[in-house]
């Protein structure tokens, strides 16, 4: 029989707390899109990647305005 530890390190306590909270917050999603939106809201993009994305997307030319935007002056 294994002997159980009386004291846990702070890292072990944090992992235990995360594991317990993950078990208590189970969610079901109706669609894949809902899952992806939830995941995107929970995940932060690293600043280096965000900067590179902004620089690369700034190089693309803006699309032409559509006919209805030209017609209505937007």
Secondary structure, DSSP 8 states (H G I E B T S, - for coil): -----S---HHHHHHHHHHHHHHH-----SSHHHHHHHHHHH----HHHHHHHHHHHHTS------HHHHHHT-
